[in-house]
């Protein structure tokens, strides 16, 4: 099968399915990594390595785990946060729903499937995990990320998985999610240095923390008291 290439690919890249990439058979013990079928344990180890070593690792939880629909959703959300705590400097940006956010999105607060590249590029995210995102919206999101960014995407899907993710783990349940967390711990024990503990990672994370602290408590001179776009008034017929 063809190998999935890291973006940015450009406008309207071919879907992985159109390239001839397809899911492993259910129950085969295989998962999808960069377009290739490999044993699930190897795919999990690959996911652990990439999430540890790439810049600004981020979890994007979707509505199926973000909201407490049932005990399973809440349990999976807890396990996802256990994974986050194992990765130094890992961020969490939710995808609370799928409606377009116009005219402006806050890229540090949410990610939206209609323009996910805005969040990826603003936060300089070079690897991410989508979990709990409905499949059709995950497909859209993954294609747009590959088209416009160099982000190494991973999809942890409770169904068949996603060809357009660089690592696609299908039939994800609590047990399989815990295996990823265990693999991350083992990778650190084996000497893999997390990006968040490198000098470059520490410097960037400290800079981000300082900027957010300054934005939370701005000086009077930096405070916007009135939105500039409203200065002409709200009457569309006003001259």
C-alpha positions as CSV (number, residue, x, y, z in Angstrom):
1,X,0.0,0.0,0.0
2,X,1.1,3.6,-0.5
3,X,2.7,5.4,2.5
4,X,1.0,8.4,4.0
5,X,3.2,11.4,3.8
6,X,3.4,14.2,6.4
7,X,1.9,17.5,5.3
8,X,1.5,20.2,4.4
9,X,0.3,18.5,1.2
10,X,-1.5,21.5,-0.3
11,X,-5.0,22.3,-1.4
12,X,-7.3,19.4,-1.8
13,X,-5.0,16.5,-1.1
14,X,-6.2,13.0,-2.1
15,X,-7.8,11.1,0.7
16,X,-5.9,8.1,2.0
17,X,-8.7,5.8,0.7
18,X,-8.3,7.3,-2.8
19,X,-4.6,6.5,-2.5
20,X,-5.4,2.8,-1.8
21,X,-5.0,2.8,1.9
22,X,-7.5,0.8,3.8
23,X,-8.2,-0.5,7.3
24,X,-6.9,-3.8,8.6
25,X,-9.6,-6.5,9.0
26,X,-11.4,-6.4,12.3
27,X,-9.9,-8.9,14.8
28,X,-6.7,-9.2,12.7
29,X,-4.5,-7.9,15.5
30,X,-3.2,-5.1,13.2
31,X,-3.6,-1.4,13.2
32,X,-2.7,1.4,10.7
33,X,0.6,3.3,10.8
34,X,1.4,5.8,8.0
35,X,-0.8,3.7,5.6
36,X,0.7,0.4,6.5
37,X,-0.8,-2.5,8.5
38,X,1.4,-3.4,11.5
39,X,0.8,-5.4,14.7
40,X,-1.2,-3.5,17.3
41,X,1.6,-3.5,19.9
42,X,4.0,-2.0,17.4
43,X,1.4,0.7,16.5
44,X,0.9,1.5,20.2
45,X,4.7,1.8,20.6
46,X,4.9,4.1,17.6
47,X,2.1,6.3,19.0
48,X,4.0,6.5,22.3
49,X,7.2,7.5,20.7
50,X,5.7,10.2,18.5
51,X,3.6,11.8,21.2
52,X,6.7,12.0,23.5
53,X,9.2,13.3,21.0
54,X,7.3,15.8,18.7
55,X,6.7,19.5,19.5
56,X,3.6,20.6,21.5
57,X,1.8,17.3,21.8
58,X,-1.9,17.9,22.2
59,X,-5.0,15.8,23.0
60,X,-8.2,16.8,21.1
61,X,-11.1,15.2,23.0
62,X,-14.4,15.2,21.1
63,X,-18.0,15.2,22.4
64,X,-18.1,11.4,22.9
65,X,-15.6,11.7,25.8
66,X,-15.8,15.4,26.6
67,X,-19.4,15.2,27.9
68,X,-20.4,12.7,30.6
69,X,-23.0,10.9,28.5
70,X,-22.6,7.6,30.4
71,X,-20.2,5.7,32.7
72,X,-18.1,4.5,29.7
73,X,-17.6,8.0,28.4
74,X,-16.5,9.3,31.8
75,X,-14.2,6.3,32.3
76,X,-12.5,6.8,28.9
77,X,-12.1,10.5,29.7
78,X,-10.3,9.7,32.9
79,X,-8.0,7.3,31.1
80,X,-7.3,9.9,28.4
81,X,-6.2,12.3,31.1
82,X,-4.0,9.6,32.7
83,X,-2.2,9.5,29.3
84,X,-1.9,13.3,29.2
85,X,-0.3,13.3,32.6
86,X,2.4,10.9,31.4
87,X,3.6,13.3,28.7
88,X,5.5,16.4,29.9
89,X,4.0,19.6,28.4
90,X,1.1,17.9,26.8
91,X,-1.8,20.2,26.1
92,X,-5.6,19.5,26.0
93,X,-7.8,21.5,23.6
94,X,-11.4,20.3,23.4
95,X,-13.6,19.9,20.3
96,X,-16.9,20.5,22.2
97,X,-19.1,20.4,19.1
98,X,-19.0,20.6,15.3
99,X,-20.7,23.9,14.5
100,X,-18.5,26.4,12.6
101,X,-17.2,29.1,14.8
102,X,-17.3,32.4,12.9
103,X,-16.2,35.1,12.5
104,X,-13.3,34.2,14.8
105,X,-12.2,31.1,16.8
106,X,-10.1,31.2,20.0
107,X,-7.4,28.7,18.9
108,X,-6.1,28.2,22.4
109,X,-9.6,27.3,23.8
110,X,-11.1,25.0,21.1
111,X,-10.5,23.2,17.9
112,X,-13.2,23.0,15.2
113,X,-13.5,20.5,12.3
114,X,-14.3,23.2,9.9
115,X,-11.0,24.9,10.3
116,X,-8.7,22.8,12.5
117,X,-5.5,24.2,10.9
118,X,-6.1,27.5,12.7
119,X,-5.7,25.8,16.1
120,X,-2.8,23.6,14.9
121,X,-0.8,26.4,13.4
122,X,-1.5,29.0,16.2
123,X,-0.3,26.6,18.9
124,X,2.6,25.1,16.8
125,X,1.3,21.6,17.3
126,X,3.3,18.9,15.6
127,X,1.5,15.9,17.0
128,X,-2.0,15.3,18.3
129,X,-4.5,12.7,19.3
130,X,-8.1,12.8,18.3
131,X,-10.4,10.8,20.6
132,X,-14.1,10.8,21.0
133,X,-14.7,12.6,17.7
134,X,-17.6,11.2,15.5
135,X,-16.0,9.5,12.5
136,X,-17.3,11.7,9.7
137,X,-16.0,14.8,11.5
138,X,-12.7,13.1,12.4
139,X,-12.2,12.3,8.7
140,X,-12.8,16.0,7.7
141,X,-10.4,17.2,10.4
142,X,-7.6,14.8,9.6
143,X,-7.7,15.7,5.9
144,X,-7.6,19.4,6.6
145,X,-4.7,19.0,9.0
146,X,-2.7,17.0,6.6
147,X,-3.4,19.5,3.8
148,X,-2.3,22.6,5.7
149,X,0.1,21.6,8.5
150,X,3.1,19.3,9.4
151,X,1.2,17.8,12.4
152,X,1.6,14.1,12.9
153,X,-2.0,13.0,13.6
154,X,-3.3,10.1,15.6
155,X,-6.9,8.8,15.8
156,X,-8.0,6.7,18.7
157,X,-11.3,5.4,17.3
158,X,-13.8,3.1,19.0
159,X,-14.9,1.8,15.6
160,X,-12.9,1.0,12.4
161,X,-10.3,3.8,12.6
162,X,-9.2,6.5,10.1
163,X,-7.0,6.0,7.1
164,X,-6.0,9.7,7.1
165,X,-4.4,9.6,10.5
166,X,-0.7,8.7,10.7
167,X,-1.4,6.3,13.6
168,X,-4.9,4.9,13.6
169,X,-5.9,2.7,16.6
170,X,-9.3,1.1,16.0
171,X,-11.7,-0.5,18.5
172,X,-10.2,1.7,21.2
173,X,-11.6,0.8,24.7
174,X,-10.3,1.4,28.2
175,X,-7.9,-1.5,28.0
176,X,-6.3,-0.5,24.7
177,X,-6.1,3.1,25.8
178,X,-4.3,2.0,29.0
179,X,-1.8,0.1,26.8
180,X,-0.8,3.4,25.2
181,X,-0.2,5.0,28.6
182,X,1.9,2.0,29.6
183,X,3.9,2.2,26.4
184,X,4.6,5.9,27.1
185,X,5.9,5.1,30.6
186,X,8.1,2.3,29.2
187,X,9.5,4.5,26.5
188,X,10.6,7.0,29.1
189,X,12.2,4.3,31.1
190,X,14.0,3.1,28.0
191,X,15.6,6.6,27.7
192,X,13.3,8.4,25.2
193,X,13.6,12.1,26.1
194,X,10.2,13.8,26.0
195,X,10.1,17.0,23.9
196,X,8.7,18.8,27.0
197,X,11.9,18.1,28.9
198,X,14.3,19.2,26.2
199,X,15.9,22.7,26.4
200,X,13.8,23.8,23.4
201,X,10.7,22.3,24.8
202,X,11.2,23.8,28.3
203,X,11.9,27.3,26.8
204,X,8.8,27.2,24.6
205,X,6.5,26.0,27.4
206,X,7.9,28.6,29.8
207,X,7.3,31.3,27.1
208,X,3.7,30.1,26.6
209,X,3.0,30.1,30.3
210,X,4.4,33.6,30.8
211,X,2.3,34.9,27.8
212,X,-0.9,33.3,29.1
213,X,-0.2,34.7,32.6
214,X,0.3,38.2,31.1
215,X,-2.9,37.9,29.1
216,X,-4.9,36.8,32.1
217,X,-3.8,39.9,34.1
218,X,-3.1,42.6,31.5
219,X,-1.8,46.0,32.4
220,X,-4.2,49.0,32.0
221,X,-2.4,50.1,28.9
222,X,-2.8,46.7,27.2
223,X,-6.5,46.4,28.0
224,X,-9.1,46.8,25.2
225,X,-12.0,48.7,26.7
226,X,-14.1,48.8,23.5
227,X,-14.0,46.5,20.5
228,X,-12.7,48.5,17.5
229,X,-15.0,46.9,15.0
230,X,-18.1,48.3,16.9
231,X,-16.8,51.9,16.9
232,X,-19.1,52.8,13.9
233,X,-22.2,51.7,15.7
234,X,-24.5,48.7,15.3
235,X,-26.9,50.3,12.8
236,X,-26.1,48.9,9.4
237,X,-27.7,51.9,7.8
238,X,-25.7,54.4,9.7
239,X,-23.4,56.7,7.7
